């Protein structure tokens, strides 16, 4: 592909992207005009209610996670350094005997 052909292809792709973006914006504008003010207000109220419910849910979950984290931190501090089980003895296996 020659440099002129590549430049032409880039120009065509750029034009198509810009035209698609413009058409999308135009479509949104047309849809917004067709929605009545009361429809938009009802839609906005529904979105606000849903956002309030989502925020309340997220806040409740964050509070629960904070409580769990505090519990784990307290347990770790209380336990301190407990003696641990000794590491198991390594028993050679038939595979290790052949290769090692």
C-alpha positions as CSV (number, residue, x, y, z in Angstrom):
1,X,0.0,0.0,0.0
2,X,1.5,3.3,-1.0
3,X,1.7,6.2,1.4
4,X,-1.0,8.1,-0.5
5,X,-3.4,5.2,-0.2
6,X,-2.7,4.9,3.5
7,X,-3.3,8.6,4.0
8,X,-6.6,8.3,2.0
9,X,-7.7,5.3,4.1
10,X,-6.9,7.2,7.3
11,X,-8.9,10.2,6.0
12,X,-11.9,8.0,5.2
13,X,-11.8,6.3,8.6
14,X,-11.5,9.7,10.4
15,X,-14.4,11.1,8.4
16,X,-16.6,8.0,9.2
17,X,-15.8,8.3,12.9
18,X,-16.6,12.0,13.0
19,X,-19.8,11.5,11.0
20,X,-20.9,8.7,13.2
21,X,-20.3,10.8,16.3
22,X,-22.2,13.7,14.8
23,X,-25.1,11.5,13.8
24,X,-25.2,10.0,17.3
25,X,-25.3,13.5,18.9
26,X,-28.0,14.5,16.4
27,X,-30.0,11.4,17.3
28,X,-29.8,12.1,21.0
29,X,-30.9,15.7,20.4
30,X,-33.9,14.5,18.4
31,X,-34.9,12.0,21.1
32,X,-34.5,14.7,23.8
33,X,-36.9,17.0,21.8
34,X,-39.5,14.3,21.5
35,X,-39.5,13.6,25.2
36,X,-41.9,15.9,27.0
37,X,-40.8,17.9,30.0
38,X,-42.9,15.7,32.3
39,X,-41.4,12.6,30.8
40,X,-37.9,13.9,31.5
41,X,-38.8,15.0,35.0
42,X,-40.3,11.5,35.7
43,X,-37.2,9.9,34.3
44,X,-34.9,12.1,36.3
45,X,-36.8,11.4,39.5
46,X,-36.6,7.7,38.8
47,X,-32.9,7.9,38.2
48,X,-32.4,10.0,41.4
49,X,-34.4,7.4,43.4
50,X,-32.4,4.6,42.0
51,X,-29.1,6.4,42.7
52,X,-30.3,7.1,46.3
53,X,-31.1,3.4,46.8
54,X,-27.7,2.3,45.3
55,X,-25.9,4.8,47.6
56,X,-27.7,3.5,50.6
57,X,-26.8,-0.1,49.6
58,X,-23.1,0.8,49.0
59,X,-23.0,2.7,52.4
60,X,-24.4,-0.4,54.2
61,X,-22.0,-2.7,52.5
62,X,-19.0,-0.4,53.3
63,X,-20.1,-0.2,57.0
64,X,-20.3,-4.0,57.1
65,X,-16.8,-4.3,55.5
66,X,-15.4,-1.8,58.0
67,X,-16.9,-3.8,60.9
68,X,-15.4,-7.0,59.5
69,X,-12.0,-5.4,59.0
70,X,-12.1,-4.1,62.6
71,X,-13.0,-7.6,63.9
72,X,-10.1,-9.2,61.9
73,X,-7.7,-6.6,63.1
74,X,-8.7,-7.1,66.8
75,X,-8.4,-10.9,66.4
76,X,-4.9,-10.6,64.9
77,X,-3.8,-8.3,67.7
78,X,-5.3,-10.6,70.4
79,X,-3.8,-13.8,68.9
80,X,-0.3,-12.4,68.8
81,X,2.4,-14.9,67.9
82,X,1.0,-18.4,68.5
83,X,3.3,-21.3,68.1
84,X,2.9,-22.8,64.7
85,X,3.0,-26.5,63.7
86,X,6.4,-27.7,62.6
87,X,6.9,-28.1,58.9
88,X,6.1,-31.7,57.7
89,X,9.1,-33.9,57.2
90,X,9.9,-34.5,53.5
91,X,9.3,-38.0,52.5
92,X,11.0,-39.0,49.3
93,X,8.6,-40.3,46.7
94,X,9.4,-42.9,44.0
95,X,9.5,-40.1,41.4
96,X,12.0,-38.1,43.4
97,X,14.2,-41.2,44.0
98,X,14.5,-41.8,40.2
99,X,15.3,-38.2,39.3
100,X,17.2,-37.0,42.3
